């Protein structure tokens, strides 16, 4: 048996979702990365209470869709342990295309927001493209092991990094919370703000609204 795994390059397409309208009144643009099992158009509901005139939200769509049992709802996944590097290259090119299509003005505040599995792709993209942002929000997700403090040295001194997590998160025990907190502190130092809340593995809408 002569089995080989080969790789090709081909053109592909993917959707993304937006909320509100990008205009001269827009003060803040959000790039938000959903967690596993979400679709971007439904993830936007967590941002619906933000001032619609001042906030424009862009939600990229994870490329790998699957059925969620038992009701067979459709969800999506960003990356797995298999071929993570090549998968992230594809996601990086996709994010580039999204931002090129949106033409975000340079005079607005930019918030990069990752939730759960979306944390890893958001942080990898920010580091890879050295994207300047006013806030980097790490919500209930793991920091990629390969990233280090040097990857984020380019960030402005005024950039705020916020680590949000539920103290009753079913995926985060005390040791994991301590580990992720120490990782974040080693990457971002004094710019890091810890924002724990009493709750499970859920999107904290109150914290989202407080970010602006």
C-alpha positions in Angstrom: 0.0 0.0 0.0 1.6 3.3 -1.2 -0.5 6.0 0.5 0.4 9.6 0.1 -1.1 12.9 1.3 -0.7 15.7 -1.2 -1.6 19.4 -1.1 -3.0 21.7 -3.8 -3.9 25.3 -3.9 -7.3 26.4 -5.3 -9.7 29.3 -5.1 -12.5 29.2 -2.6 -15.3 31.5 -1.3 -16.8 32.1 2.1 -19.4 34.4 3.6 -19.2 36.8 6.5 -21.8 38.8 8.3 -22.0 42.5 9.3 -24.3 44.4 11.7 -25.3 48.1 11.2 -23.8 50.4 8.6 -20.3 51.7 8.2 -20.6 55.5 7.8 -19.1 58.8 8.9 -20.9 58.4 12.2 -19.1 55.1 13.0 -16.8 55.4 15.9 -15.9 51.8 16.6 -15.4 48.8 14.2 -15.5 45.3 15.7 -13.9 42.2 14.1 -15.5 39.4 16.1 -14.6 35.7 15.9 -17.3 33.3 17.0 -16.8 30.1 19.0 -17.2 26.5 17.8 -20.7 25.6 16.7 -21.8 29.1 15.8 -22.6 30.7 12.5 -21.5 34.3 12.1 -25.0 35.7 11.4 -26.3 34.3 14.7 -23.2 35.4 16.6 -24.0 39.0 15.8 -27.0 38.9 18.1 -24.7 39.4 21.1 -23.8 42.9 19.7 -27.3 44.1 18.8 -27.6 46.4 21.8 -24.6 48.5 20.9 -25.3 51.9 19.6 -26.1 51.1 15.9 -24.9 54.5 14.6 -21.6 54.4 16.3 -20.7 50.7 16.1 -20.1 48.5 13.0 -19.6 44.8 13.6 -17.9 42.4 11.2 -18.2 38.7 11.9 -16.1 36.3 9.8 -17.5 32.8 9.2 -15.5 29.7 10.2 -15.1 27.6 7.1 -15.9 24.1 8.3 -19.6 23.5 8.8 -21.1 20.5 10.5 -24.4 19.3 11.9 -25.0 19.6 15.7 -26.9 16.8 17.3 -29.7 16.1 18.2 -31.6 18.8 16.3 -29.2 18.9 13.4 -28.6 22.6 13.6 -25.7 23.8 11.5 -22.6 25.0 13.3 -19.0 25.8 12.2 -15.5 25.2 13.3 -12.3 27.2 12.8 -9.4 24.8 13.3 -8.5 21.4 14.6 -5.2 19.8 15.7 -4.9 18.3 12.2 -3.1 20.6 9.7 -3.5 23.6 12.0 -0.7 25.6 10.3 -2.1 25.3 6.7 -5.6 25.9 8.0 -4.5 29.1 9.7 -2.9 30.2 6.4 -6.2 29.9 4.7 -8.0 31.7 7.5 -5.4 34.5 7.4 -6.0 35.0 3.6 -9.7 35.0 4.2 -9.5 37.6 6.9 -7.3 39.7 4.6 -10.0 39.5 1.9 -12.7 40.5 4.4 -10.8 43.6 5.6 -9.9 44.5 2.0 -13.6 44.3 1.1 -14.7 46.4 4.1 -12.1 49.2 3.7 -12.2 50.2 7.4 -11.3 53.9 7.9 -8.1 54.6 9.8 -9.7 57.1 12.2 -12.1 54.7 13.9 -11.4 52.6 17.0 -10.8 48.9 16.2 -11.8 46.1 18.6 -10.6 42.6 17.9 -12.9 40.2 19.8 -12.4 36.4 20.1 -14.8 34.1 21.9 -14.0 30.5 22.9 -12.4 28.9 19.8 -12.4 32.2 18.1 -9.7 33.5 20.5 -7.0 31.4 18.8 -7.7 32.6 15.3 -8.1 36.2 16.4 -4.8 36.2 18.3 -2.9 34.4 15.5 -4.2 36.8 12.9 -3.4 39.9 14.9 0.1 38.7 15.5 0.7 37.6 12.0 -0.5 40.8 10.3 0.6 43.0 13.2 -2.8 44.6 13.2 -3.1 47.7 15.3 -6.2 47.9 17.5 -7.5 49.8 20.5 -8.7 46.7 22.2 -7.9 43.0 22.0 -10.6 41.0 23.8 -9.9 37.4 24.8 -13.2 35.9 25.9 -13.3 32.3 27.4 -10.7 30.9 25.1 -7.2 29.4 25.1 -4.2 31.4 24.0 -2.2 29.6 21.2 0.9 28.0 22.7 3.3 29.2 20.0 2.6 32.9 20.6 5.0 34.9 22.7 5.5 38.4 24.0 7.6 39.4 21.0 4.6 38.7 18.7 2.8 41.6 20.3 5.6 44.1 20.9 4.4 46.1 17.9 1.1 47.0 19.6 0.6 50.6 20.6 1.2 51.4 24.3 -2.5 52.5 24.5 -3.8 49.2 23.3 -5.9 47.5 26.0 -6.0 43.7 26.3 -9.0 42.3 28.2 -9.3 38.7 29.5 -12.9 37.7 30.1 -14.0 34.4 31.6 -16.7 32.9 33.7 -15.7 31.6 37.1 -18.1 28.6 36.6 -17.0 27.9 33.1 -17.4 24.1 32.5 -14.3 24.1 30.3 -12.0 26.0 32.7 -11.1 24.6 36.1 -9.0 26.6 38.6 -5.7 25.3 37.2 -6.6 26.2 33.6 -7.8 29.7 34.6 -4.4 30.2 36.4 -2.5 28.9 33.4 -4.3 31.1 30.9 -4.0 34.1 33.2 -0.3 33.6 33.6 0.1 33.2 29.8 -1.8 36.4 29.1 0.3 38.3 31.7 3.5 37.0 30.1 2.3 38.2 26.7 0.8 41.6 27.6 2.1 42.6 31.0 0.6 45.7 32.5 -1.7 46.4 29.6 -3.7 43.3 30.5 -7.1 43.7 32.4 -8.7 40.6 34.0 -12.5 40.6 33.9 -13.9 37.5 35.6 -17.7 37.1 36.0 -19.9 34.7 37.8 -21.2 32.4 35.1 -20.6 29.5 32.7 -19.2 29.2 29.2 -21.4 31.9 27.7 -20.9 35.2 25.9 -21.1 38.0 28.4 -23.3 40.6 26.8 -22.9 43.1 29.7 -19.1 43.1 29.3 -19.5 43.6 25.5 -21.6 46.7 26.0 -19.2 48.0 28.6 -16.2 47.8 26.2 -17.3 51.0 24.5 
